Amino acid sequence: MSNLARALPVSADPDHLSTADFQRISSLIGEQVGIRLPPTKRLMVEGRLRKRMRALELNNLRAYGDYLFRQNGLDSELPFLINAVTTNKTDFFREPEHFHLMEKLLVPELLTLRAGERNPQLKIWSAASSTGAEAYTIAMVLADMAAQRRDFRFAILGTDVSTEVLAQGRRAVYPAEMIAPVPQTMQSRYLMFARKAGIRPDIRIAPELRRLVRFGRLNLMSDTYRVDRDVDIIFLRNVLIYFDKPDQAAVISRLIGHLRPGGYLLLGHSESMVGTSITMRQVAPSVFQKI
């Protein structure tokens, strides 16, 4: 970097977004997907957008801002912009207490409520599925239960606003180091290992499990969701912390409308305070039942 570049304030350095362009991106992402990007996130956003800048063969982030807002590039670039700035932290068996509770309490109670049905189908929705680790974790737990009980079927929907992570969920291919939290018995049943000399080993979810999980794009900020209204369990974990309180309340209200009576909504443990305003019965920390 030249002495001149080092002397420039961030807003005047062409390798950074102008203050006005960052504010426009921040407002746009807030309006589109509900995620708030305060000034403290500016360097993170710039770091993520440099990949898009290079993909578009632009010289610097100032040129990227020009492309978005002064050269009519926003319409075509918006999906890639959303992909770049949304946070997609996910792991297999993240917050494992929820999966233990699903196995030991939630699913048995749901099946008791539907005791009059022959071989009922449970519908589970991972409402911010990221790359699919949560959805496939749910599938592993339920597949074990279904094999033991033989009295229910299940289908899992994973949705996210990012097309990039949805594509990975459909491929169901993950770095081998991600599967450390998966119990060994489940690894042998539900994962396929591929090791080729000279490359990092990957794993893929077994096809019999992939068939039970489908993925689709959904923006939680939309006024309506194209999802069934008889869902049994909705996972929405560690997402609402990025939303402001009015958006949190609106999203939760819409989600509740897609639960069948007796169904459950699971939030992240870090979102326990969000649940204080939910008009549902709390059955465990960050776990609520529609009554």
C-alpha positions in Angstrom: 0.0 0.0 0.0 1.4 3.4 -0.9 2.0 6.2 1.6 -0.8 8.2 0.1 -3.3 5.3 0.6 -2.2 4.9 4.2 -2.8 8.6 4.7 -6.3 8.5 3.3 -9.3 8.2 5.7 -11.2 4.9 5.1 -14.0 6.7 3.4 -11.6 8.2 0.8 -9.5 5.1 0.2 -10.6 3.4 -3.1 -9.8 0.0 -1.5 -12.7 0.7 0.9 -16.4 1.4 0.5 -17.3 5.0 0.8 -19.3 5.8 4.0 -22.3 6.5 1.9 -22.1 3.2 0.0 -21.6 1.2 3.2 -24.7 2.9 4.7 -26.7 2.1 1.6 -25.6 -1.5 1.7 -26.4 -1.6 5.4 -29.9 -0.2 4.8 -30.5 -2.5 1.9 -29.6 -5.7 3.8 -31.7 -4.6 6.7 -34.7 -4.0 4.5 -34.2 -7.2 2.4 -33.3 -9.8 5.0 -33.6 -8.1 8.4 -29.9 -8.3 9.3 -28.5 -5.2 10.9 -25.0 -4.1 9.8 -23.7 -1.4 12.2 -20.6 0.6 11.4 -18.6 -1.9 13.6 -19.3 -4.5 10.9 -17.8 -2.4 8.1 -14.5 -4.1 7.8 -16.1 -7.5 7.9 -18.5 -6.5 5.1 -15.6 -5.1 3.0 -13.6 -8.3 3.5 -16.5 -10.4 2.2 -17.3 -8.2 -0.7 -13.7 -8.3 -2.1 -14.4 -11.8 -3.4 -17.4 -10.3 -5.4 -15.2 -7.4 -6.5 -12.7 -9.8 -8.0 -15.4 -11.9 -9.6 -16.7 -8.8 -11.4 -13.1 -7.9 -12.4 -13.4 -4.6 -10.6 -10.3 -2.8 -9.4 -11.4 -1.8 -5.9 -14.4 -1.5 -3.5 -15.1 2.0 -4.6 -15.7 0.6 -8.1 -17.9 -2.1 -6.6 -20.0 0.6 -4.9 -20.2 2.5 -8.2 -21.3 -0.7 -10.0 -24.1 -1.3 -7.4 -25.5 2.2 -7.1 -24.4 4.3 -10.0 -24.2 1.8 -12.9 -27.5 0.0 -12.3 -25.8 -3.3 -11.2 -27.8 -3.8 -8.1 -30.7 -5.8 -9.6 -28.4 -8.5 -10.9 -25.9 -8.3 -8.0 -28.4 -8.4 -5.1 -28.5 -12.2 -4.6 -24.7 -12.3 -4.6 -24.5 -9.4 -2.2 -26.9 -11.2 0.2 -24.9 -14.4 -0.1 -21.7 -12.5 0.7 -22.8 -10.6 3.8 -25.1 -13.1 5.6 -23.5 -15.1 8.4 -23.8 -18.8 7.9 -22.3 -20.4 11.1 -23.5 -23.9 11.4 -22.4 -27.3 12.8 -23.7 -30.8 13.1 -25.3 -31.3 16.5 -24.9 -27.7 17.4 -26.6 -27.1 20.8 -27.1 -30.9 21.2 -29.6 -30.5 24.1 -32.3 -29.7 21.5 -31.8 -32.9 19.6 -31.9 -34.9 22.9 -35.1 -33.2 23.8 -36.6 -33.8 20.4 -35.9 -37.5 20.7 -36.9 -38.0 24.3 -39.9 -35.6 24.6 -41.0 -33.6 21.6 -41.5 -36.4 19.1 -43.1 -38.9 21.5 -45.6 -36.2 22.6 -46.3 -35.2 19.0 -47.0 -38.9 18.2 -49.2 -39.2 21.2 -51.3 -36.3 20.0 -51.7 -38.1 16.7 -52.3 -41.6 18.1 -55.4 -42.0 16.0 -53.4 -41.7 12.7 -51.8 -44.7 11.1 -48.1 -44.1 10.4 -48.3 -40.2 10.6 -45.8 -38.0 8.9 -43.9 -35.5 11.0 -42.9 -32.3 9.3 -39.8 -30.5 10.5 -38.6 -27.1 9.3 -35.1 -25.8 9.6 -36.0 -22.2 9.0 -32.4 -20.8 8.7 -30.7 -24.0 7.4 -27.5 -22.5 6.2 -25.4 -25.3 4.6 -27.7 -28.0 5.9 -25.9 -29.3 8.9 -28.9 -28.7 11.2 -31.3 -30.3 8.7 -29.2 -33.4 8.3 -28.6 -33.7 12.1 -32.4 -33.7 12.5 -32.7 -36.3 9.8 -30.1 -38.6 11.6 -31.9 -38.4 14.9 -35.3 -39.0 13.4 -34.1 -41.8 11.1 -32.8 -43.7 14.2 -36.1 -43.1 16.0 -38.2 -44.2 13.0 -36.1 -47.4 12.6 -36.7 -48.3 16.3 -40.3 -47.3 16.6 -41.6 -48.1 13.1 -44.7 -46.0 13.8 -44.0 -42.7 12.0 -42.5 -41.1 8.9 -40.9 -37.7 8.6 -40.0 -35.0 6.0 -37.6 -32.1 6.6 -37.5 -28.7 4.9 -34.5 -26.5 5.1 -34.8 -22.9 4.0 -32.4 -20.0 3.9 -32.1 -16.6 2.1 -28.6 -17.5 0.7 -28.6 -19.4 -2.6 -25.0 -20.3 -2.0 -25.5 -22.2 1.2 -28.7 -23.9 -0.1 -26.6 -25.3 -3.0 -24.2 -26.8 -0.6 -27.1 -28.3 1.4 -28.4 -30.0 -1.7 -24.9 -31.3 -2.6 -24.7 -32.6 1.0 -20.8 -32.6 0.8 -18.9 -31.3 3.9 -15.3 -31.2 5.1 -14.5 -34.3 7.1 -13.5 -32.2 10.1 -17.1 -31.0 10.4 -18.5 -34.4 11.4 -16.6 -34.7 14.7 -19.7 -34.0 16.8 -21.7 -36.8 14.9 -21.8 -40.0 17.0 -19.8 -42.8 15.6 -22.8 -45.1 15.1 -24.5 -42.4 13.0 -21.3 -41.7 11.0 -21.2 -45.4 9.9 -24.9 -45.4 9.0 -25.5 -42.0 7.4 -22.2 -40.7 6.0 -20.1 -41.7 3.0 -16.4 -41.1 3.2 -14.3 -40.2 0.1 -10.5 -40.0 0.5 -8.4 -39.1 -2.5 -4.7 -38.5 -2.3 -3.6 -34.9 -2.3 -6.9 -33.3 -1.4 -8.7 -32.6 1.8 -11.1 -35.5 2.6 -14.8 -34.8 2.3 -17.9 -36.6 3.4 -21.3 -36.8 1.9 -24.7 -37.5 3.4 -26.0 -40.9 2.4 -28.7 -40.9 -0.3 -31.4 -42.5 1.8 -31.1 -39.5 4.2 -30.8 -36.9 1.5 -34.1 -38.1 0.0 -35.8 -37.0 3.3 -34.5 -33.5 3.2 -35.4 -30.8 0.7 -34.1 -27.2 0.5 -35.7 -24.0 -0.8 -35.0 -20.3 -0.7 -37.1 -18.3 1.8 -36.6 -14.8 3.2 -37.8 -14.5 6.8 -38.6 -10.9 6.2 -41.2 -11.8 3.6 -44.8 -11.0 4.6 -45.9 -14.6 3.9 -44.1 -18.0 3.7 -44.8 -20.7 1.1 -44.6 -23.4 3.7 -47.2 -25.9 5.0 -49.3 -24.8 8.0 -49.2 -28.1 9.8 -45.5 -28.2 10.6 -44.7 -30.2 13.8 -41.3 -28.7 14.8 -39.6 -25.5 13.6 -35.9 -24.8 14.3 -35.0 -21.1 14.2 -31.8 -20.9 16.1 -29.2 -18.2 16.4 -30.7 -16.0 13.7 -33.0 -13.6 15.5 -30.1 -12.1 17.4 -29.2 -10.3 14.1 -32.7 -8.8 13.9 -34.2 -5.8 15.7 -37.1 -6.4 18.2 -40.0 -5.5 15.8 -38.6 -7.8 13.1 -38.1 -10.6 15.7 -41.7 -10.3 16.8 -43.0 -10.3 13.2 -40.9 -13.4 12.2 -42.0 -15.4 15.3 -45.6 -14.5 14.7 -45.4 -15.7 11.1 -43.6 -18.9 12.1 -46.2 -19.7 14.8 -48.9 -19.6 12.0 -47.2 -22.5 10.3 -47.2 -24.8 13.4 -49.9 -27.3 14.0 -51.6 -27.2 17.4 -49.1 -28.9 19.8 -46.2 -28.1 17.6 -42.9 -26.8 18.8 -40.7 -23.8 18.0 -37.0 -24.0 19.0 -34.8 -20.9 19.3 -31.1 -20.7 19.9 -29.9 -20.7 23.5 -28.5 -17.2 22.9 -32.0 -16.0 22.1 -33.6 -16.9 25.4 -34.7 -13.3 26.0 -36.4 -13.2 22.6 -38.8 -15.9 23.9 -40.1 -13.8 26.7 -42.7 -12.2 24.4 -43.9 -15.4 22.7 -47.5 -16.4 23.4 -46.7 -20.1 23.6 -46.1 -22.5 26.4 -42.4 -22.8 27.3 -41.4 -26.4 27.8 -37.7 -26.0 28.2 -35.1 -23.2 27.7 -35.7 -21.7 24.3 -38.3 -24.4 23.4 -42.0 -23.4 23.0 -45.2 -25.3 22.3 -48.2 -24.0 20.4 -51.4 -24.5 22.4 
